[in-house]
Amino acid sequence: METNYSISRPELLTVTQGSRSWQGADQLWYADEWQQKAGCGPTTASVMTSYLAQTRKACSPLYPSGSWAQKDVLALMEEMWKFTTPGKHGVNTTHLFVKGLTAFAAAKGITLPLRELDIPRLRLARPTVDQCTAFLRSALGADQPVAWLNLHSGEVEGLDDWHWVTIIALEERRDGTELCTLLDSGKEYAVDFRLWFQTTKLGGGLVAPGVGV
């Protein structure tokens, strides 16, 4: 039996500029070269907060305009950069992501609870893949996008290493495939999370809003 989980309004993540459109945001919109290289964390955080702001009245101060015009989304990304600022190794832990996003929300007068699930490099210290998919089900089932940190893509093609992306859907297939729909670089595509979990050498982690947000 196949089971699907998804945010309820993915169309809210369509960014436009004139006749052009993107799915989610793109870190290459930053003007600075270092921001373009290291900006996946604040870009992903911007996508998450903007969706929450558009779907929860209590979260609307996170992004009051709710605009998905490209220039306005870029302005949000620039503001987010000040809080989720990448260091020499980027935003390379879930803790750094949560710390920055929590501070951004606090500056807007919002207490934003966040849940994180680390997937360490050491395999014996990792949660199980079923615990990871339960985390995804819980978030997506509550209409919450999930930030995914991938430090090493393993055998998954098309997924950049040392990189944050936004998960907006999960399809659990009969053959054991855990197909995640991602937003990255202004595009939407899908990868097998189970294959990633089984083959990644460095791990990563997941971050989602607290239950009830």
ROLOVO-764331 format. One record per residue (C-alpha): residue in three letters; y, z, x. Coordinates in steps of 0.001 Angstrom, whole numbers, plus 500000, padded with zeros to 6 digits. Example, Ala and Ser with C-alpha at 12.3 -4.5 7.8 and 13.67 -1.06 7.14 Angstrom:
! ROLOVO-764331
ALA495500507800512300;SER498940507140513670;
This chain:
! ROLOVO-764331
MET500000500000500000;GLU503432499063501314;THR506330501480500880;ASN510021500751501303;TYR512989503021501937;SER516570501819502222;ILE520198502809501896;SER521297501905498384;ARG524335499726499156;PRO523847497751502376;GLU526500495301501198;LEU529101497958502043;LEU528342497282505705;THR529437493649505633;VAL532509493222507855;THR534794490244507282;GLN537610488393508990;GLY538766485296507191;SER535687483145506595;ARG533583485061509167;SER531296487965508356;TRP529084490411510249;GLN526501492992509286;GLY527783496252510688;ALA530095496440513683;ASP529964494964517190;GLN530912496866520352;LEU532146493601521859;TRP535159493904519547;TYR536550496514521914;ALA539211495020524191;ASP538314497007527308;GLU535371495820529424;TRP533922499322529851;GLN534140499910526107;GLN532304496650525486;LYS529563497709527878;ALA529195501354526846;GLY530501501411523281;CYS527252501310521299;GLY527398505064520555;PRO530880505164519007;THR530181501852517259;THR527043503240515617;ALA528860506465514744;SER531598504390513084;VAL529072502500510952;MET527452505757509827;THR530690507561508951;SER532208504597507158;TYR529133504283504950;LEU529210507993504136;ALA532928507752503367;GLN532335504930500895;THR529367506520499130;ARG530336510234499064;LYS533639511414497670;ALA533509514542499839;CYS533211512343502939;SER536017509927502069;PRO538465511504504588;LEU536197510223507369;TYR537476506719506636;PRO540028506863503803;SER540706503135503516;GLY537044502193503159;SER538100498765504425;TRP535545496467505996;ALA538151494078507345;GLN537275493603511012;LYS540638494861512279;ASP540310498088510295;VAL536754498725511441;LEU537871498175515028;ALA540645500731514514;LEU537989503218513348;MET535872502405516408;GLU538847503012518700;GLU539454506388517060;MET535773507278517250;TRP535746506435520979;LYS538078509395521606;PHE535392511770520290;THR532089510051521163;THR533328509034524584;PRO530611507559526819;GLY530239509072530270;LYS528880507356533370;HIS525501506991531656;GLY526922506298528205;VAL526171508469525170;ASN522615508895526384;THR521411511876524328;THR521320512765520653;HIS523212515961521525;LEU526203514024522890;PHE526224511784519811;VAL526095514749517433;LYS528748516675519382;GLY531167513738519273;LEU530615512819515638;THR530881516448514542;ALA534203516749516392;PHE535482513529514796;ALA534623514855511333;ALA536201518233512073;ALA539447516491513053;LYS539403514979509548;GLY538854518377507950;ILE535193517675507215;THR532177519777508130;LEU529530517113508695;PRO526018518509509154;LEU523801516300511289;ARG520081516379512042;GLU518673515161515327;LEU515133514402516428;ASP514671513975520157;ILE511908511712521459;PRO511626512820525111;ARG510446510823528069;LEU507485513180528505;ARG504915512078525943;LEU503383515538525530;ALA506793516866524504;ARG507397514218521865;PRO507100514622518122;THR504381512511516528;VAL505176509057515193;ASP504455510412511710;GLN507113513094512214;CYS509554510380513237;THR508832508234510194;ALA509071511313507960;PHE512563511840509416;LEU513440508228508583;ARG512016508474505069;SER513969511652504393;ALA517272510152505506;LEU516944506688503991;GLY515538508147500782;ALA518742510197500548;ASP520878507060501082;GLN521745507966504675;PRO521808505470507567;VAL520108506660510767;ALA521434506322514311;TRP518643505405516733;LEU518911505846520480;ASN516538503591522422;LEU516439504260526151;HIS513556501863526826;SER512352499220524372;GLY508715499120525508;GLU506945496085524072;VAL509515495527521329;GLU511371492261521824;GLY515058491842521071;LEU515932495545521299;ASP518346496417524111;ASP517534499313526432;TRP519864502324526732;HIS521362501477523362;TRP522317502907519952;VAL521660500964516729;THR521857501784513012;ILE518682501886510892;ILE519309500993507237;ALA515749500428505938;LEU512095501201506638;GLU509051499235505448;GLU505695500920505945;ARG502998498248505912;ARG499281498528505284;ASP498452497531508850;GLY500360500524510229;THR503525498633511110;GLU506679500693510609;LEU509282497945510242;CYS512840499193510660;THR515805497065509617;LEU518609497499512143;LEU522279496680512426;ASP523372495832515960;SER526076493589517436;GLY527162492500513968;LYS523668491285513065;GLU520716492496511015;TYR517150492269512292;ALA513860494189512138;VAL511586495808514736;ASP508333497760514623;PHE509193501419515205;ARG505552502405515697;LEU505133499822518472;TRP508308501106520094;PHE507096504706519897;GLN503748503824521436;THR505180501775524326;THR508609503198525217;LYS508666504771528670;LEU511884506743528287;GLY512015507571524568;GLY515300508218522808;GLY516021509904519514;LEU517190509780515914;VAL520287511249514237;ALA520956511432510499;PRO523370513285508224;GLY522163516629506939;VAL520152516586503739;GLY522496516636500784;VAL525443514994502529;
